[in-house]
Amino acid sequence: MNFVLDLKVIGQSNVAQAGGKGAALGELMHAGLNVPAGFVISVQAFDDFLREAGLDEKIADIIQTVDPKEPQSMDAASQEIRHLIESASMPSSIADEIKLAFKQLSADKVAVRSSATAEDNIGAAWAGQLESYLNTTETNLLDNVRKCWSSLFTSRAISYHLAKDQQKKVSVAVVIQKMVQSEMAGVAFSVHPTTYDSSQIFIEASPGLGESVVSGSVNPSSYTINKSSLKIVDQTAGTQVKIAALADGQIAQLAGLVIKIEQHFGFPCDVEWAWADSQFYIVQSRPITVLAGPAKTAPDSANIDDYQRLFQVVAGGVKFLVSDFVINYYKNLDGLLIYQDKAWTSYMPNRVAERTLADGLELFSNTKKFQQYVKEFDDYVKNSSQFFDQVLSSGRLERDRVVEFFRLASELFRYYTKTEHFYVDRAYEQSQTDPDSELSTNLKQLGQVKNRTRAYLNQIFLGGDSYLDKLLTIISKQSGVSTDQLYLYEISELLDLLDGKAVVAAALEERDDAFVMIGSAKGVEYLAGKKAHDFINSFLPSDQATQAIIRGVVANPGRARGRAWVIPADYYTDFGKLGDLIGNMAKGDILIAETTSPELMLACQKAGAIITNQGGLLSHAAIISREMNIPCIVATNNATELIKTGDTVEVDANHATIKIISNG
């Protein structure tokens, strides 16, 4: 049995084996962060230890005696359980493997840290609930491992466990890492933890080891840093130092690492760090769960001029539950989703797009980083698909397995977003200056990755044979709620349903009519029914229909004039109708579409120019137009709404404008 996992071979998809902390540390290594070498004693080791010691049923019986309203009962249960675990003999098969891994680490002292399977997840950060032991030697290594195992049952951990309604099984792994004897250490937040300002990073630092900062036993020096400039905007000296704990250059360097971690994981993080031997070490990272709840208030309106439209789906749109998966990643980009009149549209603020375009240029310009991204996506698909298949084959679902299912499903968007125009376009523009550059080579490979991310998106979320649909079928059988209704649930509400708490029918009916999801660093704000209609009507301009000049983004330059031929966005619901539409299109007509795809190739070949509502410089329309050397303008947002088949239009793809000359 393999009870030990090297940190280098695990990642976010291994939470079930390595716990939240262990999986995050492995993921940080994959991202190129400086993480102290180490290994994880797997969850399997703890589970086998309990079983061989005969403690499973004893612990369950003791937990049943706990009254959450009586602290004394938790204290008594904790003391009894911890004594059982810490006094039990560790099987030699487990102990020998741990001792061998310790010797191979070549460290005099190590840090021994608990890593629960429910730990460091969004909405369930167990920070401070479990225990860690620093400066551990070979002599007390196994004792401290048992203490970490038993810390799953401290009074506060039991209290937290019950308060979070996590009665289903939670297990624990143990992380062993080389001890960093830090000169300075502390924590950093990628979003300001008190103001929720996503444009600022907040850093705390104190001399020595970082445990004093995390535990709150010292008043550390603190720094507020502007995320864009990496300049200090505010600072306070701690009580332990008379001078600044970190130099300005160190602060900027650390802030850059925090930004990299947030971008890699795709959500706001708090990061534990250490400074030793003239370099920063990252010793832990987890979601900032204080931001995970809904925002206090929703904006009454938003200005569409401050946003760019990303995608639109008509003829039914995107289901509420699937939208919740989308916004739970896109909230990190301040995304906005609206659904009304069976049409679903996503938006991103222009200011955020500037950041993602810069991030994309950095990623695709560096072959090492790009190949790491590709490898991580390959590993993610392999590990997540195996997990999905295991869960769906079990027939009956347990809450902790469903939580992991949802986490892995959401993780797809970390990879998917990097293939979209709001990450790719600036890199593509720069690649045109040198077709043989490292950047150009990477973008050619990205096309293949893009196809695979979209295919996996369909496999997870869309259609009756998707992983999500199969999961909902099982939940429906367990709960008696129809799958159609389950698609109108939030992710968190599905977890509540497993505990018998259903959503009232009136709320589901409102969501089926209209909904808005507003993402931010604070979380997600949900509007439905009349409130959603009011927001959408204030957001969308009412005078669009009178607009004569339409603007977009140049995908291929040139000019053209001719009859407009509009392909409705719902063409995929009736491919017979699509054949007639393309057949009646004349050579030289201006093709107007929501977006193009291989199904529209015959229309593209007839077109004198291509105009699309959405897409970027590496979209299907952009690539085809360059191959055929015809003008193309993408990202107009509303060309299909303003232009009708038969209108005469003038396309100026040198200046990204389309003018309606006359109505057909």
C-alpha positions as CSV (number, residue, x, y, z in Angstrom):
1,M,0.0,0.0,0.0
2,N,1.3,3.5,-0.9
3,F,0.7,5.6,2.2
4,V,3.1,8.4,1.3
5,L,2.7,10.8,-1.7
6,D,5.4,13.2,-2.8
7,L,4.2,16.8,-3.0
8,K,5.6,17.0,-6.5
9,V,3.1,14.5,-7.9
10,I,-0.2,15.8,-6.4
11,G,-2.4,18.7,-7.2
12,Q,-5.9,20.2,-6.7
13,S,-7.5,17.0,-8.0
14,N,-6.0,15.0,-5.1
15,V,-7.9,16.5,-2.2
16,A,-9.5,13.2,-1.4
17,Q,-6.1,11.6,-0.9
18,A,-4.0,14.5,0.4
19,G,-6.5,16.8,2.1
20,G,-7.0,20.5,1.2
21,K,-3.6,21.7,2.4
22,G,-1.6,18.9,0.8
23,A,-3.3,19.3,-2.6
24,A,-2.9,23.0,-2.6
25,L,0.9,22.7,-1.8
26,G,1.3,20.3,-4.6
27,E,-0.6,22.6,-6.9
28,L,1.6,25.5,-5.9
29,M,4.7,23.4,-6.8
30,H,3.2,22.8,-10.3
31,A,2.7,26.5,-10.7
32,G,6.4,27.1,-10.1
33,L,6.2,28.6,-6.6
34,N,9.0,28.0,-4.2
35,V,7.4,25.5,-1.8
36,P,9.6,23.6,0.8
37,A,10.1,20.0,-0.3
38,G,8.0,17.3,1.4
39,F,5.5,14.6,1.3
40,V,1.9,13.8,2.4
41,I,0.9,10.9,4.6
42,S,-2.4,10.0,2.8
43,V,-5.9,9.9,4.1
44,Q,-5.7,6.1,3.4
45,A,-3.1,5.8,6.1
46,F,-5.3,7.5,8.7
47,D,-8.4,5.4,7.7
48,D,-6.4,2.2,7.8
49,F,-4.9,3.2,11.2
50,L,-8.4,3.7,12.6
51,R,-9.7,0.5,11.2
52,E,-6.8,-1.7,12.4
53,A,-7.0,-0.1,15.8
54,G,-10.7,-0.7,16.0
55,L,-11.5,2.9,16.6
56,D,-14.0,3.7,13.8
57,E,-17.2,2.7,15.7
58,K,-15.9,3.9,19.0
59,I,-15.3,7.4,17.7
60,A,-18.7,7.4,15.9
61,D,-20.4,6.4,19.2
62,I,-18.7,9.2,21.1
63,I,-19.6,11.9,18.6
64,Q,-23.2,10.9,18.9
65,T,-23.1,12.0,22.6
66,V,-22.1,15.6,21.7
67,D,-24.6,18.3,22.3
68,P,-23.5,21.3,20.2
69,K,-25.0,23.7,22.7
70,E,-23.0,22.2,25.5
71,P,-19.2,23.0,25.3
72,Q,-18.5,20.6,28.1
73,S,-19.8,17.7,26.1
74,M,-17.5,18.6,23.2
75,D,-14.5,18.9,25.5
76,A,-15.2,15.5,27.0
77,A,-15.7,13.8,23.6
78,S,-12.5,15.5,22.3
79,Q,-10.4,14.3,25.2
80,E,-11.6,10.7,24.9
81,I,-11.2,10.5,21.2
82,R,-7.8,12.1,21.2
83,H,-6.5,9.8,23.9
84,L,-7.7,6.8,21.9
85,I,-5.9,7.9,18.7
86,E,-2.7,9.1,20.4
87,S,-2.3,6.0,22.5
88,A,-3.0,3.5,19.7
89,S,-0.2,1.6,18.1
90,M,0.6,2.6,14.5
91,P,0.8,-0.4,12.1
92,S,4.3,-1.1,11.0
93,S,3.3,-0.9,7.3
94,I,2.4,2.8,7.8
95,A,5.2,3.7,10.3
96,D,8.0,2.2,8.1
97,E,6.9,4.0,5.0
98,I,6.7,7.3,6.9
99,K,10.2,6.8,8.4
100,L,11.7,5.9,5.0
101,A,10.2,9.0,3.4
102,F,11.6,11.2,6.2
103,K,15.1,9.8,5.7
104,Q,14.8,10.5,1.9
105,L,13.9,14.1,2.7
106,S,17.3,14.6,4.2
107,A,16.1,17.1,6.8
108,D,17.0,17.4,10.4
109,K,13.7,19.0,11.3
110,V,10.4,19.1,9.6
111,A,7.0,20.8,9.9
112,V,4.1,18.4,10.5
113,R,0.7,19.8,9.5
114,S,-2.8,18.4,9.5
115,S,-4.6,18.5,6.1
116,A,-8.3,17.6,6.3
117,T,-10.3,16.6,3.3
118,A,-12.9,19.4,4.0
119,E,-10.0,21.8,4.5
120,D,-9.2,24.9,2.4
121,N,-12.3,24.6,0.3
122,I,-14.4,27.5,-0.6
123,G,-16.9,27.8,2.3
124,A,-15.1,25.4,4.5
125,A,-11.6,26.6,5.5
126,W,-10.5,24.8,8.6
127,A,-7.7,27.3,9.3
128,G,-6.7,27.0,12.9
129,Q,-9.1,24.2,13.6
130,L,-6.5,21.4,13.2
131,E,-2.9,21.3,14.5
132,S,0.6,21.7,13.3
133,Y,3.9,20.9,14.9
134,L,7.1,22.7,13.9
135,N,10.7,21.7,14.4
136,T,9.8,18.0,14.5
137,T,12.7,15.5,14.5
138,E,12.8,11.8,13.7
139,T,12.4,11.0,17.4
140,N,9.0,12.6,17.8
141,L,7.8,12.3,14.2
142,L,5.3,9.5,14.6
143,D,4.0,10.9,17.8
144,N,3.3,14.3,16.1
145,V,1.6,12.5,13.2
146,R,-0.8,10.8,15.6
147,K,-1.4,14.2,17.3
148,C,-2.3,15.7,13.8
149,W,-4.6,12.8,13.2
150,S,-6.3,13.3,16.6
151,S,-6.6,17.1,16.0
152,L,-9.5,16.2,13.7
153,F,-11.3,15.8,17.0
154,T,-10.3,18.9,19.0
155,S,-13.2,20.6,20.7
156,R,-13.0,23.5,18.3
157,A,-12.7,21.2,15.3
158,I,-15.8,19.3,16.4
159,S,-17.6,22.5,17.0
160,Y,-16.6,23.9,13.6
161,H,-17.5,20.6,12.0
162,L,-21.0,20.7,13.5
163,A,-21.5,24.4,12.9
164,K,-20.7,23.9,9.2
165,D,-23.3,21.1,9.0
166,Q,-20.6,18.6,7.9
167,Q,-21.9,15.5,9.5
168,K,-20.7,13.3,6.7
169,K,-17.3,11.8,7.0
170,V,-14.3,14.1,7.0
171,S,-10.8,12.5,7.1
172,V,-7.3,13.9,7.4
173,A,-3.9,13.6,5.8
174,V,-0.6,14.9,7.2
175,V,1.8,17.1,5.4
176,I,5.5,16.7,6.2
177,Q,7.9,19.5,4.9
178,K,11.5,20.5,5.4
179,M,11.5,23.1,8.2
180,V,12.2,26.7,6.9
181,Q,14.0,28.6,9.7
182,S,12.6,31.9,8.6
183,E,14.0,35.4,9.4
184,M,10.6,36.9,8.6
185,A,7.2,35.3,8.0
186,G,3.5,36.0,7.8
187,V,0.3,35.9,5.8
188,A,-0.9,37.8,2.7
189,F,-4.3,38.3,1.2
190,S,-4.9,38.7,-2.5
191,V,-8.0,40.8,-1.7
192,H,-8.1,43.2,1.2
193,P,-9.8,41.1,4.0
194,T,-11.7,44.0,5.6
195,T,-12.6,46.3,2.8
196,Y,-13.0,43.5,0.2
197,D,-11.1,45.7,-2.3
198,S,-10.0,43.4,-5.0
199,S,-7.5,46.0,-6.3
200,Q,-5.4,45.7,-3.2
201,I,-3.2,43.1,-1.5
202,F,-2.8,43.0,2.2
203,I,0.4,41.6,3.8
204,E,1.2,40.9,7.5
205,A,4.8,40.2,8.6
206,S,6.7,39.5,11.8
207,P,10.2,38.3,12.6
208,G,10.7,34.6,13.1
209,L,8.2,31.8,12.2
210,G,4.8,32.6,10.8
211,E,2.7,30.8,13.4
212,S,2.6,33.8,15.7
213,V,1.0,35.9,12.9
214,V,-1.5,33.2,12.0
215,S,-2.5,32.6,15.6
216,G,-2.8,36.3,16.4
217,S,-0.3,36.2,19.3
218,V,1.7,39.2,17.9
219,N,0.8,42.5,16.3
220,P,2.6,42.2,13.0
221,S,3.7,44.9,10.6
222,S,1.0,45.3,7.9
223,Y,1.2,46.6,4.3
224,T,-1.6,47.5,1.8
225,I,-0.4,47.3,-1.8
226,N,-1.9,48.5,-5.0
227,K,-2.3,45.4,-7.2
228,S,-1.6,47.2,-10.5
229,S,1.5,49.2,-9.5
230,L,2.7,47.0,-6.6
231,K,3.2,50.3,-4.7
232,I,2.5,50.5,-0.9
233,V,-0.5,52.6,-0.2
234,D,-0.6,52.1,3.6
235,Q,1.6,50.5,6.2
236,T,1.7,50.0,10.0
237,A,4.7,48.9,12.1
238,G,4.2,45.9,14.3
239,T,4.9,45.8,18.0
240,Q,7.7,43.3,17.5
241,V,9.9,45.5,15.3
242,K,11.0,49.1,15.5
243,I,11.7,49.2,11.7
244,A,9.8,48.0,8.7
245,A,9.7,44.2,8.7
246,L,10.1,44.0,4.9
247,A,11.9,46.3,2.5
248,D,9.9,47.8,-0.4
249,G,11.5,45.5,-3.0
250,Q,10.6,42.5,-0.9
251,I,7.0,43.7,-0.5
252,A,6.7,44.1,-4.3
253,Q,8.2,40.7,-4.9
254,L,5.8,39.0,-2.4
255,A,2.8,40.9,-3.9
256,G,3.8,39.6,-7.3
257,L,3.8,36.0,-5.9
258,V,0.4,36.5,-4.3
259,I,-1.1,37.7,-7.7
260,K,0.4,34.7,-9.4
261,I,-1.2,32.4,-6.9
262,E,-4.6,34.1,-7.2
263,Q,-4.4,33.9,-11.0
264,H,-3.4,30.2,-10.9
265,F,-6.2,29.1,-8.5
266,G,-8.8,31.5,-10.0
267,F,-10.1,32.8,-6.7
268,P,-9.0,35.2,-3.9
269,C,-6.5,33.5,-1.6
270,D,-4.8,33.9,1.7
271,V,-1.1,32.8,1.6
272,E,1.3,31.9,4.4
273,W,4.9,32.8,3.5
274,A,8.4,32.8,4.9
275,W,11.5,34.6,4.1
276,A,14.8,32.7,4.5
277,D,18.1,32.5,2.7
278,S,17.3,35.6,0.6
279,Q,14.1,34.1,-0.9
280,F,10.4,33.7,-0.3
281,Y,8.9,30.3,0.5
282,I,5.2,29.7,0.1
283,V,4.1,27.3,2.9
284,Q,0.3,27.4,2.4
285,S,-2.5,28.8,0.3
286,R,-6.3,28.6,0.7
287,P,-9.5,30.4,-0.4
288,I,-10.5,33.5,1.5
289,T,-13.7,32.1,2.8
290,V,-14.8,35.3,4.5
291,L,-15.5,36.5,1.0
292,A,-17.4,33.4,0.0
293,G,-20.8,34.5,1.3
294,P,-23.2,36.7,-0.8
295,A,-22.5,40.4,-1.0
296,K,-24.4,42.6,1.4
297,T,-26.2,44.6,-1.2
298,A,-26.6,44.3,-5.0
299,P,-26.1,47.2,-7.3
300,D,-29.4,48.7,-8.4
301,S,-28.0,49.0,-11.9
302,A,-24.8,48.8,-14.0
303,N,-23.6,50.7,-17.0
304,I,-23.3,48.5,-20.1
305,D,-20.7,50.9,-21.5
306,D,-18.3,49.7,-18.7
307,Y,-18.7,46.1,-19.8
308,Q,-17.8,44.0,-22.8
309,R,-20.1,41.2,-23.8
310,L,-18.5,37.7,-23.7
311,F,-21.0,35.1,-24.8
312,Q,-24.7,34.8,-25.6
313,V,-26.8,31.7,-25.8
314,V,-30.4,31.8,-27.0
315,A,-33.2,29.3,-27.5
316,G,-33.3,28.4,-23.8
317,G,-30.0,29.9,-22.7
318,V,-27.8,28.4,-20.0
319,K,-29.5,26.7,-17.1
320,F,-29.5,28.4,-13.7
321,L,-27.3,25.7,-12.0
322,V,-24.8,25.6,-14.8
323,S,-24.7,29.4,-14.6
324,D,-23.8,29.1,-10.9
325,F,-20.8,27.0,-11.8
326,V,-19.8,29.7,-14.4
327,I,-20.2,32.6,-12.0
328,N,-18.4,30.9,-9.2
329,Y,-15.2,31.2,-11.3
330,Y,-16.1,34.4,-13.2
331,K,-16.8,36.2,-9.9
332,N,-13.0,36.5,-9.7
333,L,-13.3,38.5,-13.0
334,D,-16.3,40.6,-11.6
335,G,-18.4,38.7,-14.2
336,L,-22.1,39.4,-14.8
337,L,-24.6,36.9,-16.1
338,I,-28.2,37.8,-17.2
339,Y,-31.0,35.6,-18.4
340,Q,-34.3,37.0,-19.8
341,D,-36.6,35.9,-22.6
342,K,-34.9,32.6,-23.0
343,A,-31.6,34.3,-23.8
344,W,-28.4,34.1,-21.6
345,T,-25.6,36.6,-21.9
346,S,-22.3,37.0,-20.0
347,Y,-20.3,40.2,-19.4
348,M,-17.0,41.3,-18.0
349,P,-15.9,44.8,-17.0
350,N,-13.6,46.5,-19.5
351,R,-11.0,47.2,-16.7
352,V,-10.8,43.5,-15.9
353,A,-10.4,42.6,-19.6
354,E,-7.3,44.8,-19.6
355,R,-5.8,42.6,-16.8
356,T,-6.7,39.3,-18.4
357,L,-5.2,40.3,-21.8
358,A,-1.9,41.2,-20.0
359,D,-2.0,37.9,-18.1
360,G,-2.6,36.0,-21.4
361,L,0.3,37.7,-23.1
362,E,2.6,36.7,-20.1
363,L,1.3,33.0,-20.2
364,F,1.6,32.5,-24.0
365,S,5.0,34.2,-24.3
366,N,6.6,31.8,-21.9
367,T,6.8,28.2,-23.3
368,K,7.7,26.7,-19.9
369,K,4.6,28.3,-18.3
370,F,2.4,27.4,-21.2
371,Q,3.5,23.8,-21.3
372,Q,2.9,23.6,-17.6
373,Y,-0.6,24.9,-18.2
374,V,-1.2,22.3,-20.9
375,K,0.1,19.5,-18.6
376,E,-2.0,20.6,-15.7
377,F,-5.1,20.6,-17.9
378,D,-4.3,17.1,-19.1
379,D,-3.8,15.9,-15.5
380,Y,-7.0,17.6,-14.5
381,V,-9.0,15.9,-17.2
382,K,-7.6,12.5,-16.3
383,N,-8.1,12.8,-12.6
384,S,-11.4,14.5,-12.6
385,S,-13.0,12.2,-15.2
386,Q,-11.9,9.2,-13.1
387,F,-13.4,10.7,-10.0
388,F,-16.7,11.6,-11.8
389,D,-17.0,8.0,-13.1
390,Q,-16.3,6.6,-9.6
391,V,-19.0,8.8,-8.0
392,L,-21.6,8.1,-10.7
393,S,-21.0,4.4,-10.6
394,S,-21.7,4.2,-6.8
395,G,-25.5,4.7,-7.3
396,R,-25.9,6.6,-4.0
397,L,-24.2,9.9,-3.1
398,E,-22.5,11.1,0.1
399,R,-22.2,14.8,0.7
400,D,-18.4,14.9,0.8
401,R,-18.2,13.2,-2.6
402,V,-20.7,15.6,-4.1
403,V,-18.7,18.6,-2.7
404,E,-15.6,17.3,-4.4
405,F,-17.6,16.6,-7.6
406,F,-18.7,20.3,-7.6
407,R,-15.2,21.5,-6.9
408,L,-13.7,19.6,-9.7
409,A,-16.4,20.6,-12.1
410,S,-15.8,24.3,-11.3
411,E,-12.1,23.9,-11.7
412,L,-12.5,23.4,-15.5
413,F,-13.1,27.2,-15.9
414,R,-9.5,27.8,-14.6
415,Y,-8.3,26.3,-17.9
416,Y,-11.2,27.1,-20.2
417,T,-11.0,30.9,-19.6
418,K,-7.4,30.9,-20.8
419,T,-8.5,29.9,-24.3
420,E,-11.0,32.7,-24.7
421,H,-10.5,36.0,-26.5
422,F,-10.3,38.1,-23.3
423,Y,-7.0,36.2,-22.5
424,V,-5.8,35.5,-26.1
425,D,-6.3,38.6,-28.3
426,R,-3.4,40.8,-27.2
427,A,-1.0,37.8,-27.4
428,Y,-2.3,37.1,-31.0
429,E,-1.8,40.7,-32.0
430,Q,1.8,40.7,-30.8
431,S,2.4,37.3,-32.4
432,Q,1.7,38.8,-35.9
433,T,5.0,40.8,-35.7
434,D,7.0,37.5,-35.6
435,P,5.2,34.4,-36.9
436,D,8.2,32.2,-35.9
437,S,8.4,33.4,-32.3
438,E,7.9,31.4,-29.1
439,L,4.6,33.2,-28.7
440,S,3.3,32.2,-32.2
441,T,4.2,28.6,-31.7
442,N,2.4,28.4,-28.4
443,L,-0.7,30.0,-29.8
444,K,-0.9,27.4,-32.6
445,Q,-0.9,24.7,-29.9
446,L,-3.5,26.6,-28.0
447,G,-6.0,26.0,-30.8
448,Q,-5.9,22.3,-30.0
449,V,-6.2,23.0,-26.2
450,K,-9.2,25.2,-26.9
451,N,-11.1,22.4,-28.7
452,R,-10.4,20.0,-25.9
453,T,-11.5,22.5,-23.1
454,R,-14.8,23.0,-25.0
455,A,-15.3,19.3,-25.5
456,Y,-14.8,18.7,-21.8
457,L,-17.1,21.6,-20.9
458,N,-19.8,19.8,-22.9
459,Q,-19.0,16.5,-21.2
460,I,-19.3,17.9,-17.7
461,F,-22.2,20.3,-18.0
462,L,-24.2,20.1,-21.2
463,G,-26.7,17.6,-22.5
464,G,-28.5,14.5,-21.2
465,D,-25.3,12.4,-21.1
466,S,-23.2,14.9,-19.2
467,Y,-21.6,14.2,-15.9
468,L,-23.8,16.8,-14.2
469,D,-27.0,15.5,-15.7
470,K,-26.1,12.0,-14.5
471,L,-25.4,13.3,-11.0
472,L,-28.7,15.2,-10.9
473,T,-30.5,12.0,-12.0
474,I,-29.1,10.2,-8.9
475,I,-29.9,13.2,-6.6
476,S,-33.4,13.3,-8.1
477,K,-34.0,9.6,-7.1
478,Q,-32.7,10.3,-3.6
479,S,-34.6,13.5,-3.0
480,G,-37.8,13.1,-5.1
481,V,-37.1,16.5,-6.8
482,S,-37.2,16.4,-10.6
483,T,-34.0,17.1,-12.6
484,D,-35.7,20.0,-14.3
485,Q,-36.2,21.6,-10.9
486,L,-32.6,20.7,-9.8
487,Y,-31.3,22.7,-12.7
488,L,-32.9,25.7,-11.0
489,Y,-30.9,25.2,-7.7
490,E,-27.8,26.9,-6.6
491,I,-24.8,24.7,-6.0
492,S,-25.0,25.2,-2.2
493,E,-28.7,24.4,-2.3
494,L,-28.1,21.0,-3.9
495,L,-25.8,20.2,-0.9
496,D,-28.6,21.3,1.5
497,L,-31.0,19.1,-0.5
498,L,-28.9,16.1,0.4
499,D,-29.7,16.9,4.0
500,G,-33.4,17.2,3.2
501,K,-33.7,21.0,2.7
502,A,-35.5,21.7,-0.6
503,V,-36.0,25.1,-2.3
504,V,-39.6,26.4,-2.4
505,A,-41.3,26.1,-5.8
506,A,-42.0,29.9,-6.0
507,A,-38.3,30.7,-5.9
508,L,-37.6,28.2,-8.7
509,E,-40.4,29.7,-10.9
510,E,-38.8,33.1,-10.5
511,R,-35.4,31.8,-11.7
512,D,-37.0,30.1,-14.6
513,D,-38.5,33.4,-15.7
514,A,-35.3,35.6,-15.3
515,F,-32.2,35.8,-13.3
516,V,-29.0,37.9,-12.8
517,M,-25.8,36.7,-11.2
518,I,-23.4,39.5,-10.2
519,G,-19.9,38.4,-9.3
520,S,-17.3,40.2,-7.2
521,A,-14.6,39.5,-4.7
522,K,-17.3,39.5,-2.0
523,G,-19.0,36.5,-3.7
524,V,-22.1,36.3,-5.9
525,E,-25.4,38.2,-5.7
526,Y,-28.4,36.5,-7.1
527,L,-31.5,38.3,-8.5
528,A,-34.6,36.5,-9.9
529,G,-38.0,37.3,-11.2
530,K,-39.1,41.0,-11.1
531,K,-35.8,42.1,-9.5
532,A,-33.9,40.5,-12.3
533,H,-36.1,42.1,-15.0
534,D,-35.6,45.5,-13.4
535,F,-31.9,45.2,-13.3
536,I,-31.7,43.9,-16.9
537,N,-33.9,46.6,-18.3
538,S,-31.8,49.3,-16.6
539,F,-28.6,47.6,-17.9
540,L,-29.5,47.1,-21.5
541,P,-29.8,50.3,-23.6
542,S,-33.3,50.9,-24.9
543,D,-32.2,52.8,-28.1
544,Q,-30.2,50.0,-29.7
545,A,-32.7,49.5,-32.5
546,T,-32.0,53.1,-33.8
547,Q,-28.3,52.6,-34.0
548,A,-27.0,52.9,-37.6
549,I,-23.3,52.4,-37.1
550,I,-22.1,49.3,-35.3
551,R,-18.7,48.9,-33.9
552,G,-16.6,45.8,-33.1
553,V,-13.1,44.5,-33.2
554,V,-11.1,44.0,-36.4
555,A,-10.3,40.3,-37.0
556,N,-9.2,40.7,-40.6
557,P,-9.0,44.1,-42.4
558,G,-10.7,45.1,-45.6
559,R,-13.9,46.7,-46.9
560,A,-17.0,45.2,-48.4
561,R,-20.5,46.3,-49.3
562,G,-23.5,44.1,-49.9
563,R,-26.7,42.5,-48.8
564,A,-26.8,41.3,-45.2
565,W,-27.6,37.7,-44.5
566,V,-28.4,37.0,-40.9
567,I,-28.0,33.5,-39.4
568,P,-30.2,33.3,-36.2
569,A,-28.3,32.3,-33.0
570,D,-30.7,29.3,-32.5
571,Y,-29.7,27.6,-35.8
572,Y,-28.4,24.6,-34.0
573,T,-31.9,23.7,-32.9
574,D,-32.9,22.9,-36.4
575,F,-30.1,21.9,-38.8
576,G,-32.6,21.4,-41.6
577,K,-33.6,25.0,-41.4
578,L,-29.9,25.9,-41.4
579,G,-29.4,24.1,-44.7
580,D,-32.1,26.2,-46.3
581,L,-30.7,29.4,-44.8
582,I,-27.2,28.8,-46.3
583,G,-28.7,27.5,-49.5
584,N,-30.6,30.7,-50.1
585,M,-27.5,32.9,-49.3
586,A,-25.9,34.4,-52.4
587,K,-22.2,34.7,-53.1
588,G,-20.9,38.0,-51.8
589,D,-23.6,38.4,-49.1
590,I,-22.4,39.8,-45.8
591,L,-22.7,37.0,-43.2
592,I,-24.1,38.3,-39.9
593,A,-24.1,35.7,-37.0
594,E,-23.8,35.4,-33.2
595,T,-20.6,33.4,-33.9
596,T,-19.4,31.0,-36.5
597,S,-18.6,27.3,-36.2
598,P,-17.8,24.4,-38.6
599,E,-21.5,24.0,-39.3
600,L,-21.4,27.5,-41.0
601,M,-18.4,26.8,-43.2
602,L,-20.5,26.9,-46.4
603,A,-21.9,30.3,-45.4
604,C,-18.4,31.6,-44.6
605,Q,-17.2,30.5,-48.1
606,K,-20.1,32.4,-49.7
607,A,-19.6,35.5,-47.6
608,G,-18.1,38.8,-48.8
609,A,-17.4,39.6,-45.2
610,I,-18.1,38.1,-41.8
611,I,-19.6,40.0,-38.8
612,T,-20.2,38.3,-35.4
613,N,-21.7,39.4,-32.1
614,Q,-19.0,37.6,-30.1
615,G,-15.5,36.1,-30.4
616,G,-12.0,37.3,-30.5
617,L,-8.9,37.2,-32.7
618,L,-8.5,33.5,-32.5
619,S,-12.2,32.7,-32.9
620,H,-13.5,30.5,-35.8
621,A,-14.7,33.5,-37.7
622,A,-11.4,35.3,-37.4
623,I,-9.3,32.3,-38.5
624,I,-11.6,31.5,-41.5
625,S,-11.7,35.1,-42.7
626,R,-7.9,35.3,-42.7
627,E,-7.7,32.0,-44.6
628,M,-10.2,33.3,-47.2
629,N,-8.8,36.9,-47.1
630,I,-12.2,38.6,-46.5
631,P,-13.0,41.4,-44.1
632,C,-14.1,40.3,-40.6
633,I,-15.3,42.2,-37.5
634,V,-16.0,40.3,-34.3
635,A,-17.3,41.3,-30.8
636,T,-20.0,43.7,-32.1
637,N,-22.3,42.5,-29.3
638,N,-25.6,43.2,-31.1
639,A,-25.1,43.1,-34.9
640,T,-27.7,40.3,-35.3
641,E,-30.3,42.5,-33.4
642,L,-29.7,45.6,-35.4
643,I,-29.2,44.2,-38.9
644,K,-31.9,42.3,-40.8
645,T,-31.6,40.0,-43.7
646,G,-31.9,42.1,-46.9
647,D,-30.4,45.3,-45.4
648,T,-27.6,46.8,-47.4
649,V,-24.5,47.2,-45.2
650,E,-21.1,48.7,-45.6
651,V,-18.3,46.9,-43.7
652,D,-15.1,48.9,-42.9
653,A,-12.9,46.3,-41.3
654,N,-10.0,48.8,-41.3
655,H,-11.8,50.9,-38.7
656,A,-14.0,48.2,-37.1
657,T,-17.4,49.7,-38.2
658,I,-20.5,48.4,-40.0
659,K,-22.9,50.9,-41.4
660,I,-26.5,50.2,-42.3
661,I,-27.0,51.9,-45.7
662,S,-30.6,50.9,-46.3
663,N,-33.2,48.6,-45.0
664,G,-34.2,45.6,-47.0
